[in-house]
Amino acid sequence: MPRIITGAVFLVLVIFSVTISPWIFAALFGFFTIIGINEFYKMSGMLGFTPQKVTGIIIGILTFMLIFLLAMKILPTRLLYVLPVLMLSIPIIELFRQKPTPTSDWAQTLFAPMYVALPFGILSNMLFAPNTHEFTPAIILSFFAFVWVSDTGAFCVGSLIGKHKLIERISPKKTIEGLLGGITFTVLASIPVYHIAGVFSQSQWVIISLITVVFANLGDLVESMIKRNTGVKDSGKILPGHGGILDRFDSTFLAVPPVWLYIVAVAES
């Protein structure tokens, strides 16, 4: 019951944030960015590293907000050059910390904003139609629908007929049959998405669904690798029965950049 209630509330929050106002999206996903980065640093600490938590969280939220404000066309594109400057502050700070593993701590600190804040920031671009820049929640809702259908389809098919392991050393329960099931259901989902959401052609939605399902599964495996390396079942406990923010958005992190890259390519063609 706690898992069902948490899942329902979480789903309503996400849908509400992406359909009412971009600013509500920014508030919610900015919060998710902070929690997600903190979860990663906690797992990093379990491995004996000492990442710059405060620095990483500040860089993460600034990265998210910068990309969001660029997506809103409030800031000029040239301000993207601020990001490398923010990243370069990490090794400079590391010079004065006198920790036993400075380069590893530097890498751990830098990875978290790139892994969490960057995809969430890019995700904010999906709030707007690529050509007209009109607020169009259908795009981001369709993307999330593909992610959810991919996860559900893979779980159902894998549970019923899964026999051949996908990458057993990373995720013992994932199967090739589950992956193929997830791909099939997600591509099929692109048909009603086209008729409901519009925006792109049917063939373009099929390609978007394929990109989403492939990279969503890779993202799931990457987070499983991180947790297995750390020796934890969940990245956090903020969502009872579901784990942490990294657990809920693991499929999203790797899928967002290639999907948005394709959408931009479609818009410019």
C-alpha positions in Angstrom: 0.0 0.0 0.0 2.8 2.6 0.8 4.3 1.8 -2.6 1.0 2.3 -4.4 0.3 5.5 -2.6 3.8 6.9 -3.1 3.7 6.0 -6.8 0.4 7.6 -7.3 1.4 10.8 -5.6 4.7 10.9 -7.4 3.0 10.4 -10.8 0.4 13.2 -10.1 3.2 15.6 -9.0 5.2 15.0 -12.1 2.2 15.3 -14.4 1.0 18.4 -12.6 4.5 20.1 -12.8 4.8 19.6 -16.6 1.3 20.6 -17.5 0.5 23.7 -15.3 3.6 25.9 -15.6 7.3 25.7 -16.6 8.1 27.4 -13.3 6.4 24.6 -11.3 8.4 22.1 -13.3 11.6 24.1 -12.4 10.7 24.1 -8.7 10.0 20.4 -8.6 12.8 19.2 -10.8 15.2 21.6 -9.1 14.3 19.9 -5.8 14.8 16.5 -7.5 18.2 17.7 -8.7 19.4 18.5 -5.2 18.1 15.2 -3.8 19.5 13.1 -6.6 23.0 14.7 -6.4 23.0 14.2 -2.6 22.0 10.5 -3.1 24.9 10.0 -5.4 27.4 11.6 -3.0 26.1 9.4 -0.1 26.8 6.3 -2.2 30.2 7.8 -3.2 31.0 8.2 0.5 30.3 4.5 1.1 33.1 3.7 -1.3 35.6 5.8 0.7 35.5 8.9 -1.5 35.0 12.5 -0.1 33.3 14.5 -2.9 32.7 18.2 -2.5 29.0 17.9 -1.6 28.2 21.5 -1.2 30.1 22.6 -4.3 28.5 19.8 -6.4 25.0 20.6 -5.3 25.5 24.3 -6.0 26.9 23.5 -9.4 24.1 21.1 -10.1 21.3 23.5 -9.3 23.0 26.3 -11.2 23.4 24.0 -14.2 19.8 23.0 -14.1 18.5 26.6 -13.7 20.8 27.9 -16.4 19.6 25.4 -19.0 16.0 25.9 -17.9 16.3 29.7 -18.2 17.9 29.2 -21.6 15.0 27.0 -22.6 12.6 29.7 -21.4 14.6 32.2 -23.6 15.2 34.4 -20.7 19.0 34.2 -20.9 21.2 34.4 -24.1 22.7 31.1 -25.3 26.3 32.4 -24.9 25.8 32.0 -21.1 26.3 28.3 -21.6 30.0 29.1 -21.4 29.5 29.6 -17.7 29.1 25.8 -17.3 32.8 24.9 -18.0 33.9 27.7 -15.6 31.7 26.2 -12.9 33.1 22.7 -13.6 36.7 24.1 -13.4 36.1 25.3 -9.8 36.0 21.7 -8.6 39.8 20.8 -9.2 40.8 24.3 -7.9 38.9 23.7 -4.6 40.5 20.2 -4.5 43.9 21.8 -4.3 43.2 23.1 -0.8 41.2 20.2 0.7 44.2 17.9 1.4 42.2 14.7 0.9 43.9 11.3 0.3 42.2 10.7 -3.1 41.9 14.2 -4.7 41.5 13.1 -8.4 38.9 10.5 -7.5 37.0 13.0 -5.3 37.2 15.5 -8.2 35.7 13.0 -10.6 33.0 12.0 -8.2 32.0 15.6 -7.5 31.9 16.4 -11.2 30.0 13.3 -12.3 26.9 13.9 -10.1 25.9 17.3 -11.7 26.5 15.8 -15.2 24.5 12.7 -14.4 21.5 14.4 -12.7 21.4 18.1 -13.4 22.4 18.1 -17.0 19.6 15.7 -18.2 17.0 17.4 -16.0 18.0 20.8 -17.5 17.8 19.4 -21.1 14.4 17.9 -20.2 13.1 21.4 -19.6 13.5 22.0 -23.4 10.8 19.4 -24.0 8.2 21.7 -22.4 8.2 23.7 -25.6 7.5 22.9 -29.3 10.9 23.0 -31.1 9.7 25.3 -33.9 7.2 27.7 -32.4 8.5 27.6 -28.8 4.9 27.3 -27.5 4.4 25.7 -24.2 3.5 22.1 -25.3 3.4 19.6 -22.4 2.4 16.8 -24.8 6.0 16.3 -25.8 7.5 15.8 -22.3 4.4 13.7 -21.2 4.8 11.5 -24.3 8.5 11.0 -23.4 7.7 10.0 -19.9 4.9 7.7 -21.2 7.5 5.9 -23.4 9.8 5.5 -20.4 7.0 4.1 -18.2 5.7 1.8 -21.0 9.3 0.6 -21.6 9.8 -0.3 -17.9 6.4 -1.9 -17.6 6.6 -3.8 -20.8 10.1 -5.1 -20.0 9.0 -6.2 -16.5 5.9 -8.0 -17.7 7.4 -9.8 -20.6 10.6 -10.6 -18.7 8.6 -12.0 -15.8 6.4 -14.2 -18.0 8.9 -15.6 -20.6 12.3 -14.2 -19.7 15.1 -16.8 -19.9 18.2 -15.3 -21.4 20.0 -12.8 -19.1 20.8 -9.4 -20.5 23.8 -8.4 -18.4 23.6 -10.8 -15.4 26.6 -9.4 -13.5 24.9 -5.9 -13.4 21.2 -6.8 -13.2 20.5 -10.6 -12.7 16.7 -10.2 -13.3 16.8 -8.4 -16.6 16.4 -10.5 -19.7 16.8 -10.2 -23.4 13.1 -11.1 -23.8 12.1 -8.4 -21.4 14.1 -5.8 -23.4 12.5 -6.9 -26.6 9.1 -6.8 -24.9 9.8 -3.2 -23.7 10.8 -2.2 -27.2 7.7 -3.7 -28.7 5.3 -2.1 -26.3 7.0 1.3 -26.5 6.9 1.4 -30.3 3.3 0.4 -30.2 2.6 3.2 -27.8 3.9 5.7 -30.4 0.7 5.1 -32.4 -1.8 6.5 -29.9 0.8 9.1 -28.9 0.8 10.4 -32.5 -2.9 10.7 -32.6 -3.2 12.3 -29.1 -0.2 14.5 -29.0 0.5 15.4 -32.6 3.5 17.7 -33.0 5.6 15.1 -34.9 4.7 12.7 -37.7 4.0 9.0 -37.0 7.4 7.9 -38.2 9.1 10.5 -36.1 7.3 9.4 -33.0 8.3 5.8 -33.7 12.0 6.9 -33.9 11.6 8.9 -30.7 10.1 5.9 -28.9 12.9 3.7 -30.2 15.6 6.1 -29.0 13.8 6.4 -25.6 13.5 2.7 -25.0 17.1 1.8 -25.9 18.7 4.6 -23.8 16.2 4.1 -21.0 17.3 0.5 -20.6 20.9 1.6 -20.7 20.2 4.2 -18.1 18.6 1.6 -15.9 21.6 -0.7 -16.2 24.0 2.2 -15.5 22.3 3.0 -12.2 22.2 -0.7 -11.4 25.9 -0.8 -11.9 26.4 2.2 -9.6 24.3 0.6 -6.8 25.9 -2.8 -7.3 29.3 -1.3 -7.0 28.2 0.5 -3.8 26.4 -2.5 -2.4 23.0 -0.8 -1.9 19.5 -1.8 -3.0 18.2 1.7 -3.4 19.9 5.0 -3.9 17.7 6.7 -1.2 14.6 6.5 0.9 12.7 9.6 0.0 10.0 7.6 -1.9 8.7 4.8 0.4 8.6 1.6 -1.6 10.3 3.1 -4.6 13.7 4.1 -3.2 15.3 7.4 -4.2 15.2 10.0 -7.0 18.0 8.2 -8.8 16.0 5.0 -8.7 12.9 6.7 -10.2 14.7 8.6 -12.9 17.5 6.1 -13.8 15.9 5.4 -17.1 15.4 9.1 -17.8 18.9 10.4 -17.3 20.5 8.7 -20.4 17.4 8.9 -22.6 16.9 12.7 -22.4 20.0 13.9 -24.3 19.7 11.7 -27.4 15.9 12.2 -27.6 16.3 16.0 -27.5 19.1 15.8 -30.0 16.8 14.0 -32.4 14.0 16.5 -31.8 16.3 19.4 -32.6 17.4 17.6 -35.7 13.8 17.2 -36.8 13.1 20.8 -36.1 16.0 22.0 -38.2 15.3 19.6 -41.1 
